[in-house]
Structures are given as C-alpha cells and as structure tokens.
Amino acid sequence: MPNEQLISLGITVILIGFLLLVVGSFGSAEKSQVKVGVGGFIGPIPFGFANDPRMLWVVLALSVLLFVFMAR
C-alpha cells in the first residue's frame, strides 16, 4: 500500500474511534466508575500506578510481559 493510503486509513480509524467514544458517552446516562492505570519501566524494574488494586496488578502484569518480550 502506498503511504498516502496508509495515512488516510489511520486517520479514518482514529475518527471512527472518536465517534464511538462520543456515541458511547451519550448512550449511558447512569454514573460509572473510571479505573485508570499507568505502567512503565525504570531500567529493568517495572512500575505502575492505578486507582484500583486489581487494575494495578493488570498494569504490572502487562509491564512484565512487555519487558519479557522486549528482552529477547
């Protein structure tokens, strides 16, 4: 595929994602809890921050998996 087609395909996917977010936010009138988690590495040590204990374990597990695959 030429680069122009890949760029327009990527922009289309991003716009569809934004549209789905907007439609989803109007569709739910009830209150919902938002769980956020962020992870990364400081050298070889994975770390994570989250506002839910289960989300923290998920972030740490994904960070360790990413580290294992990147270390190969």
Secondary structure as GFF3:
##gff-version 3
##sequence-region A 1 72
A	DSSP	alpha_helix	3	27	.	.	.	ID=ss1
A	DSSP	beta_strand	37	42	.	.	.	ID=ss2
A	DSSP	beta_strand	45	50	.	.	.	ID=ss3
A	DSSP	alpha_helix	53	71	.	.	.	ID=ss4
###
